[in-house]
Amino acid sequence: MGDGRKTVLMIAGEASGDALGSELIEAMQAEPGGDLIDFIGAGGPKMATAGQHAELDLTQHAVVGIWEVLKNYGKFRQLFRQLLDLATRREPDAIVLIDYPGFNLRFAGAIRNYQSSGGAFRDWQPKIICYVSPQLWAWREGRVHAIARDIDLMLSIFPFEKEWYAERVPEFPVEFVGHPLVDRFPLAKPDGKSVPLDPDLFTEEPTVLLLPGSRRREIDKHLPVMLEAAVIFSEKIKTHLRMVLPSNEMLELARRHIPTDIKIDLQVGGLAKALGQASLAIASSGTITMECAWFRVPTVVLYKTSPLTHALGRTLVKVPYLAMPNLLAGEELFPEFIQSAANADNLAEASLRLLRDRSERTRILDGLELVAAQLGESGAASRAARAVLDTLNFK
């Protein structure tokens, strides 16, 4: 463009990616040259508010699990083609793929295939950046070579990933930018005041926070068993039940699962404050477990998915734990229960132990301090923004 403007296409397919994308857009706009960038692509409401002119809201279509993806294959193929058409029509200077690896890595491959297919004018050479590494170290390590071929830069939020890539594809550029939690919740830093590290945080009526997930299927699968467990442990310890949900839609869905005789405070948003007041969380495995860890809340983790997804996962996953805080700690800080083990009795027993056993809570809190220390310094979004801008020759 004659006016020096650049175009950056961003794709985020889930609520967590929408949050990351919005922070990245705002950080890029704050840097020199950021006012000369047009943001297009697909994201969610937060990215739209930050300034992305989105072709579609991909976060509305988020699903999880192999079977769930297969059932929605036609819809995702249409969305994929729509975004590929946008990219080849607008020819952005950079493409930033935010998490969502099943969709985004295929998109990167499709862009590279388009570039090498010959025929039409092919001066277009966009930089392709991944923000958040796929969990190759957990499963399907063999994809690392395709990623190194298709991606120009990997922005990592976990420190061990840079070394992991260097051992397998030494020439592949990977930058550890730090974890967004450090900036997103600055009052949670371990300054001795804002984070309650006392194992006896609760007194007579501890607050137990239920975090069933951000997708419809997760609410349907996780919330009923969470509520059953709450009934069991509340008969032995009087607790204050609280639930935080990501949207009004998920709130209404959750209401349908809650029996009239269970007293529970429901809210949309306000997770940071709720975690700061919680003695215990029961949470769906996923990004939320890192937020529980950052706020030093002992957490019971569960996950239930389709039988097909679970069966395939058991054969492919190579890591000993599902929850990221456990992986970073190298031990089970948060008890994990998957599929049939994620039943009310197991969840209630683990919850009671974390509420009653001071030594166990102390062990967990000490471990969470070490986990938090691995997440890097503040400024993750700014470092990511500068890395993207450097690929556009903005200094």
Secondary structure, DSSP 8 states (H G I E B T S, - for coil): -TT--EEEEEEE-SHHHHHHHHHHHHHHHHSTTGGGEEEEEEE-HHHHHHT-EEEEEGGGG---SHHHHHHTHHHHHHHHHHHHHHHHHH--SEEEEES-HHHHHHHHHHHHHHHHT-SS------EEEEES---TTTS-GGGHHHHHHH-SEEEESSTHHHHHHHHH-TTS-EEE---THHHHSGGGS-SSSSS---TT---SS-EEEEE--SSHHHHHHHHHHHHHHHHHHHTTS--EEEEEESSHHHHHHHHHHS-TT---EEEES-HHHHHHT-SEEEEESSHHHHHHHHTT--EEEEE---HHHHHHHHHH--SS-SSHHHHHHTS-SS-EEEGGG--HHHHHHHHHHHHH-HHHHHHHHHHHHHHHHTT--S-HHHHHHHHHHHHTT--
